[in-house]
Amino acid sequence: MYDYLIIGGGIVGLSTGYALSECYPHAKIAIIEKERTLANHQTGHNSGVIHSGIYYKPGSYKAKFAREGNEAMITFCKKHGIKYEVCGKVIVATDPEELPFMDNLYKRGLQNGLNVAKIGVEELKDVEPHVRGIGAIRVPSCGIADYKGVSQTFARLIQERGGKVHLATKVEKINEKSDRITIETNRGTFKSHFLINCAGLQSDRVAKMSGLGTEAKIVPFRGEYYELVPDKKHLVKHLIYPVPNPDFPFLGVHFTRMINGEVHAGPNAVLSFKREGYKKTDFNFKDFFEVMTYTGFWKMAVPNMKEGLNEMFRSFSKQAFLRSLQRLIPELTENDIVPTHAGVRAQALKQDGSMVDDFLIDSNRRSIHILNAPSPAATASISIGRAICEQVPKPPALNVFPKYI
């Protein structure tokens, strides 16, 4: 019998296990993960960015946890020798129509307590000589990190404190009773006093298994990237983002320096026909059918049809993708970019067609469920874990209050 059982071996599940092991050093904690390796999906396929929190609504979980998580992640990486770099970011306006949106974003950054600055064309050229823009916001606190390394370190620390990590263990059934919760898996039965659902792309299905009626369904969006060839990596000094389209829920194609020295360009955002589908040809009938028969998807898709079609066209046309990149770096040519790996974003979508804009956390009698944790979840993971630790009941055998070490 465990005190806490966590479903999901991505960075959020592992950070939650790590936080619980600090709060309650004598608690019995286990993590179960259906894959053979940790951080196999959203964590292992993301851009590695340590976000600042500039984009998010003041007072939201995303704004609070990203700001706190930025500092906590950098401190954690320093302490444990994990690769990271605080390289900074510029958010660039390339068209006069974008300037009001840039100003609003700058004000939001100030509201969120960030050190941000508006810069003009000359200073932008000093910071990013190859970028074309008519103005920008400079965000010094952004960086990059090895999130797989962070996840592996969380797992090691959990195990050193007596916790268990069970890989290749797929949840098949959950029975939540008044005194305990039982989880049937392909590798036997687990019992726990409390369950924490951090299953990412499968989080709504796990919640349903536990008997929780959720207000939203996970709809997967694949983000496809190109990579700059080695002799063009010098074109990008920091992280370079466009001013986001306020009518479209994604940030637009941007340039990201990776912790391994690569420079990635993207992503677009297209509907994935498989929840864990990283290739254009990946297809799962159950996943596809659920999306196509979900009223909320069509209520979202119809008003955004034009942007959606543009994203799909860019998915199949390298020239179209290149033109989006050339808005920021005009000198790029088709020979300067090559395809690289894609990621899939687990986006919670409500029945009314609205995308859940913040982290979504819900609970049942003996379980808590993180039902929407897309970007900046990796940045915010330590803060999310601590917040979950504050919300769960104390272990039955312990009469202590949460205390972070």
Secondary structure by P-SEA (a helix, b strand, c coil): cccbbbccccaaaaaaaaaaaaaccccbbbbbbcccccccccccccccccccccccccccaaaaaaaaaaaaaaaaaaaacccccccccccccccccaaaaaaaaaaaaaaaccbbbbbcaaaaaaaccccccccccccccccccaaaaaaaaaaaaaaaabbbbbccccccbbbbcccbbbbbcccbbbbccbbbbccccaaaaaaaaacccccbbbbbbbbbbcccccccccccccbbbcccccccccccbbbbbccccccccbbbbcccccccccccccccaaaaaaaaacaaaaaacccaaaaaaaaaaaaacaaaaaaaaaacccccccccccccbbbbbbccccccccccccbbbbbccccccccccccccccaaaaaaaaaaaccccccccccccccc
